[in-house]
Amino acid sequence: MKLLITGAAGQLGQAFAAELSAQTTSTFCAFSRADLDITSAEHVNAVIVREQPDVVINTAAYTQVDPPEAGDDSAYLVNETGPANLAEACRRHDIPLIHFSTDYVFNGSKKGPWREGDATGPLNFYGASKLAGEEAIRQIHKKHLIFRSSWIFSEFGRNFVKTMLHEGSLREQISVVSDQIGKPTCARELAKLTLALLPSVDNQWGTYHLAQPQVVSWHGFAEEIFTTARRIDSDYWNNHLVVQQVKPILTKDYPTHAQRPINSALESGKFESTFGLIIKDWRQSLAETLGALQAND
Ligand SMILES: NC(=O)c1ccc[n+]([C@@H]2O[C@H](COP(=O)([O-])OP(=O)(O)OC[C@H]3O[C@@H](n4cnc5c(N)ncnc54)[C@H](OP(=O)(O)O)[C@@H]3O)[C@@H](O)[C@H]2O)c1
């Protein structure tokens, strides 16, 4: 099976490349934005015709939550037009499209975890543009899998784990929001699970939530990062980290341009039962990520 990966220089794109390089069952070609700009319908179609993949995996996205202002169409161009271009080319050549979306399509007001059928209601431009991308794919091409995930971290790219480790190397006390909850999910686990289901995927097309279990706040996540680091190798991490206290603060005391959902937790039971795969706890993946960051140092 040949896979075509878009957004190859991003966090999830690099995780797919790493997982694919470690196995022999699939071949792949991976394109960064410079090699394949998904906002160009002609380019997307030409690359798919040239590469003739069996599956297209779209990890490309405009992922900055705060900058987009009303009138700036870059978020919609990448997150709606881009997926629509991919869906159209995949439909034309009868190729399944796997696409990633976000917890930010919800408004965060639900008490329990969000299910696939729950009403969407993005609070910010990024979430609205990602929802528009989902809807475009659903309208254009039946053979799609949309995986909504959340709080993605890994040894690659920019993410909360790497930001906390950096902050923790500079300051003894860090303040982190404690009233927003969600499910951290490792990019490598997302890639592993996606690759694991590919051989058996048949007509289970649709939208699935794919987040690792255990709900936590950003504050709890930060504490877990430092505790885990010091547990797995206290000598190494104590050399890097000066942080002693992670102080809980409220969202209202940490103003950001874009509003974020208070409850971002996604329920992934439909994914597990449909594909017969168990999603492991994010804390296991966190330990692996910290180990990889240490090994790459
Ligand atoms: N990160 C999270 O916490 C999170 C949470 C939930 C869902 N998601 C979703 O998961 C997916 C992967 O996210 P990620 O963390 O890997 O994001 P990322 O690290 O920001 O990677 C996105 C990649 O897409 C590329 N890109 C931007 N515009 C493009 C274009 N027009 N054509 C081709 N490539 C383009 C970017 O290139 P440049 O580097 O050149 O900008 C970047 O390399 C996205 O769909 C995102 O919405 C992410």
PDBQT file of the ligand as one rigid body, heavy atoms in Angstrom, charges set to zero:
ROOT
HETATM    1  N1  LIG A 301      -1.658  20.574  17.508  1.00  0.00    +0.000 N 
HETATM    2  C1  LIG A 301      -2.768  20.293  18.184  1.00  0.00    +0.000 C 
HETATM    3  O1  LIG A 301      -2.829  20.397  19.412  1.00  0.00    +0.000 OA
HETATM    4  C2  LIG A 301      -3.991  19.796  17.439  1.00  0.00    +0.000 A 
HETATM    5  C3  LIG A 301      -5.149  19.488  18.184  1.00  0.00    +0.000 A 
HETATM    6  C4  LIG A 301      -6.259  18.980  17.502  1.00  0.00    +0.000 A 
HETATM    7  C5  LIG A 301      -6.214  18.790  16.139  1.00  0.00    +0.000 A 
HETATM    8  N2  LIG A 301      -5.099  19.123  15.440  1.00  0.00    +0.000 N 
HETATM    9  C6  LIG A 301      -5.081  18.897  14.008  1.00  0.00    +0.000 C 
HETATM   10  O2  LIG A 301      -4.111  17.904  13.726  1.00  0.00    +0.000 OA
HETATM   11  C7  LIG A 301      -3.513  18.154  12.461  1.00  0.00    +0.000 C 
HETATM   12  C8  LIG A 301      -1.999  18.189  12.574  1.00  0.00    +0.000 C 
HETATM   13  O3  LIG A 301      -1.620  19.254  13.455  1.00  0.00    +0.000 OA
HETATM   14  P1  LIG A 301      -0.092  19.533  13.803  1.00  0.00    +0.000 P 
HETATM   15  O4  LIG A 301       0.006  19.700  15.269  1.00  0.00    +0.000 OA
HETATM   16  O5  LIG A 301       0.772  18.550  13.106  1.00  0.00    +0.000 OA
HETATM   17  O6  LIG A 301       0.080  20.972  13.124  1.00  0.00    +0.000 OA
HETATM   18  P2  LIG A 301       1.428  21.682  12.614  1.00  0.00    +0.000 P 
HETATM   19  O7  LIG A 301       2.596  21.188  13.376  1.00  0.00    +0.000 OA
HETATM   20  O8  LIG A 301       1.131  23.147  12.637  1.00  0.00    +0.000 OA
HETATM   21  O9  LIG A 301       1.588  21.183  11.127  1.00  0.00    +0.000 OA
HETATM   22  C9  LIG A 301       0.765  21.623  10.091  1.00  0.00    +0.000 C 
HETATM   23  C10 LIG A 301       1.592  21.617   8.838  1.00  0.00    +0.000 C 
HETATM   24  O10 LIG A 301       0.750  22.019   7.753  1.00  0.00    +0.000 OA
HETATM   25  C11 LIG A 301       1.542  22.804   6.888  1.00  0.00    +0.000 C 
HETATM   26  N3  LIG A 301       0.749  23.662   6.024  1.00  0.00    +0.000 N 
HETATM   27  C12 LIG A 301       0.210  24.875   6.294  1.00  0.00    +0.000 A 
HETATM   28  N4  LIG A 301      -0.383  25.376   5.196  1.00  0.00    +0.000 NA
HETATM   29  C13 LIG A 301      -0.214  24.456   4.214  1.00  0.00    +0.000 A 
HETATM   30  C14 LIG A 301      -0.590  24.386   2.858  1.00  0.00    +0.000 A 
HETATM   31  N5  LIG A 301      -1.277  25.382   2.283  1.00  0.00    +0.000 N 
HETATM   32  N6  LIG A 301      -0.250  23.285   2.128  1.00  0.00    +0.000 NA
HETATM   33  C15 LIG A 301       0.457  22.284   2.686  1.00  0.00    +0.000 A 
HETATM   34  N7  LIG A 301       0.864  22.289   3.972  1.00  0.00    +0.000 NA
HETATM   35  C16 LIG A 301       0.520  23.363   4.729  1.00  0.00    +0.000 A 
HETATM   36  C17 LIG A 301       2.400  23.633   7.815  1.00  0.00    +0.000 C 
HETATM   37  O11 LIG A 301       3.499  24.125   7.074  1.00  0.00    +0.000 OA
HETATM   38  P3  LIG A 301       4.413  25.331   7.632  1.00  0.00    +0.000 P 
HETATM   39  O12 LIG A 301       5.278  24.680   8.665  1.00  0.00    +0.000 OA
HETATM   40  O13 LIG A 301       5.154  25.762   6.421  1.00  0.00    +0.000 OA
HETATM   41  O14 LIG A 301       3.485  26.343   8.190  1.00  0.00    +0.000 OA
HETATM   42  C18 LIG A 301       2.771  22.617   8.883  1.00  0.00    +0.000 C 
HETATM   43  O15 LIG A 301       3.984  21.971   8.555  1.00  0.00    +0.000 OA
HETATM   44  C19 LIG A 301      -4.148  19.440  11.943  1.00  0.00    +0.000 C 
HETATM   45  O16 LIG A 301      -5.226  19.117  11.115  1.00  0.00    +0.000 OA
HETATM   46  C20 LIG A 301      -4.664  20.107  13.193  1.00  0.00    +0.000 C 
HETATM   47  O17 LIG A 301      -5.759  20.961  12.925  1.00  0.00    +0.000 OA
HETATM   48  C21 LIG A 301      -3.977  19.614  16.063  1.00  0.00    +0.000 A 
ENDROOT
TORSDOF 0
